[in-house]
Amino acid sequence: MRERWYPIYTFTIWWEITNPMTKYDNETRHTVEQSTIAKQFHVPPTPEELEAYVRKFWIEMLMAERGSLPTLADRGAVLVGYAVEVREIEAWYGGWFQHVSLNTHLSDKELFESFRQFVDRKREADFNLRVLRGPRQEGVEYYCLMGAEDRWRWKGPCRCEHCQAQGVVRIDH
């Protein structure tokens, strides 16, 4: 089995919430918040496709339910800015205690082997993150495996209807 690697982009958006109900010294309080998401593409997207994805990400953030809190749209959030960068070209990328890859219709056995190879490639970077404290060093790779280094934690691969709709497979850990 030959692994396929794809470009992984990081999207960060910043928004501001002006809350006129909270006053400090007769000034309106402004809160700037941010959110970051990663996405893998089959081929490098065009600038127009990247901008369309930023718009989609922003609308999803605006409308997202947040428990008992009003949505960002209801709170008057305004987009302040965004950044898009190529993180790396790799077979897998991390989410919250899971890793994601494009669904290229590999068997479960092939997916686990691909993920094992990925974890092996990232072990040193994970070690660097846990052991090297202080400012990040130039030329040193850092990566958080979030427990993926322990094979017994692996669950999946997930091919549920939501993953299929997104064109991905996930391995939880």
Legacy VTK file of the C-alpha trace (Angstrom):
# vtk DataFile Version 3.0
C-alpha trace
ASCII
DATASET POLYDATA
POINTS 173 float
0.000 0.000 0.000
1.318 3.417 -0.939
0.135 6.296 1.222
-1.345 9.356 -0.416
-0.424 12.730 0.982
-2.560 15.827 0.503
-2.163 19.540 1.254
-3.490 20.537 4.685
-4.502 24.150 5.221
-5.130 25.977 8.468
-7.913 28.565 8.524
-8.044 31.085 11.369
-10.767 33.693 11.725
-10.981 36.585 14.165
-14.200 38.298 15.130
-15.213 41.095 17.413
-18.266 41.331 19.617
-19.392 44.749 20.698
-21.525 44.385 23.798
-23.229 47.716 24.588
-24.785 46.212 27.732
-21.410 46.021 29.489
-19.845 49.394 30.278
-16.504 50.163 31.851
-15.801 53.848 32.455
-18.553 54.705 29.937
-16.751 52.807 27.181
-18.212 49.928 25.220
-16.387 46.652 25.851
-14.997 44.959 22.752
-14.042 41.290 22.709
-11.884 39.839 19.940
-12.022 36.063 19.676
-10.644 33.544 17.226
-11.149 30.018 15.975
-8.913 27.798 13.880
-9.766 24.791 11.746
-7.721 22.539 9.479
-8.850 21.048 6.186
-7.241 18.663 3.758
-7.762 19.009 0.002
-7.225 16.517 -2.839
-5.402 19.207 -4.838
-4.236 22.673 -3.837
-7.303 24.942 -3.975
-7.463 28.155 -5.954
-7.534 31.481 -4.074
-11.265 31.687 -4.859
-11.872 28.229 -3.354
-9.920 29.208 -0.238
-11.983 32.378 0.170
-15.204 30.401 -0.320
-14.099 28.014 2.433
-13.343 30.942 4.772
-16.841 32.331 4.109
-18.380 28.904 4.817
-16.337 28.555 8.026
-17.387 32.047 9.173
-21.089 31.405 8.525
-20.885 28.086 10.396
-19.252 29.876 13.346
-21.895 32.630 13.285
-24.787 30.189 13.383
-23.300 27.528 15.713
-25.337 26.639 18.789
-23.339 27.244 21.978
-25.438 25.648 24.684
-27.467 28.309 26.457
-25.452 31.189 24.957
-26.819 33.161 22.013
-25.173 32.456 18.659
-22.368 34.726 17.513
-24.799 36.221 14.991
-27.255 37.034 17.795
-24.421 38.628 19.775
-23.502 40.912 16.863
-20.177 39.319 15.938
-18.307 41.051 13.126
-15.513 39.423 11.153
-12.232 41.241 11.876
-9.878 39.183 9.733
-8.680 35.783 8.676
-5.535 33.902 7.771
-5.024 30.879 5.555
-1.780 28.948 5.485
-0.508 25.650 4.190
0.344 23.661 7.294
1.938 20.684 5.572
1.426 17.973 2.997
0.602 14.781 4.869
-1.729 11.765 4.951
-3.504 12.689 8.226
-4.295 15.804 10.261
-5.414 16.213 13.821
-8.719 17.149 15.377
-9.736 16.909 19.035
-8.472 13.438 20.042
-8.948 12.163 16.515
-7.154 12.253 13.225
-8.733 12.750 9.825
-7.797 11.759 6.294
-9.505 12.056 2.939
-11.551 8.974 2.159
-9.685 7.391 -0.705
-11.583 4.128 -0.237
-8.790 2.264 1.495
-9.670 -0.814 3.494
-9.713 -0.572 7.287
-6.436 -2.503 7.395
-4.825 -0.078 4.920
-6.125 2.937 6.866
-4.704 1.620 10.131
-1.366 0.947 8.444
-1.337 4.463 6.979
-2.185 5.908 10.393
0.546 3.814 12.065
3.087 5.183 9.585
1.848 8.723 10.254
2.162 8.282 14.037
5.683 6.896 13.597
6.614 9.962 11.512
5.238 12.339 14.176
6.649 10.659 17.318
9.761 12.837 17.492
7.715 16.027 16.973
5.319 14.893 19.730
8.301 14.255 22.002
9.623 17.748 21.197
6.288 19.289 22.159
6.146 17.464 25.491
9.804 17.773 26.491
11.136 21.027 25.012
9.608 23.724 27.191
9.834 27.426 26.569
9.865 29.308 23.280
9.664 27.234 20.139
12.979 26.663 18.460
13.592 27.471 14.821
13.808 24.334 12.679
12.299 22.041 15.327
9.023 20.289 14.476
6.308 20.201 17.146
3.170 18.054 16.979
0.600 16.835 19.477
-0.471 13.238 18.908
-3.084 13.495 21.716
-2.587 9.886 22.772
-2.429 8.448 19.237
0.983 7.007 20.077
-0.905 4.407 22.171
-2.289 1.912 19.632
-4.871 0.593 22.103
-6.671 3.966 21.994
-7.456 3.764 18.283
-11.156 3.483 17.460
-12.548 3.315 13.965
-12.028 4.092 11.262
-15.287 6.024 11.285
-17.198 5.969 8.037
-20.504 7.305 9.376
-22.886 9.315 7.181
-21.353 12.604 8.407
-17.814 11.491 7.562
-18.994 10.205 4.182
-20.723 13.526 3.453
-17.441 15.319 4.216
-15.414 12.824 2.166
-13.213 11.827 5.128
-12.472 8.979 7.498
-11.584 9.460 11.158
-9.662 7.505 13.743
-10.502 8.442 17.315
-7.978 7.949 20.099
LINES 1 174
173 0 1 2 3 4 5 6 7 8 9 10 11 12 13 14 15 16 17 18 19 20 21 22 23 24 25 26 27 28 29 30 31 32 33 34 35 36 37 38 39 40 41 42 43 44 45 46 47 48 49 50 51 52 53 54 55 56 57 58 59 60 61 62 63 64 65 66 67 68 69 70 71 72 73 74 75 76 77 78 79 80 81 82 83 84 85 86 87 88 89 90 91 92 93 94 95 96 97 98 99 100 101 102 103 104 105 106 107 108 109 110 111 112 113 114 115 116 117 118 119 120 121 122 123 124 125 126 127 128 129 130 131 132 133 134 135 136 137 138 139 140 141 142 143 144 145 146 147 148 149 150 151 152 153 154 155 156 157 158 159 160 161 162 163 164 165 166 167 168 169 170 171 172
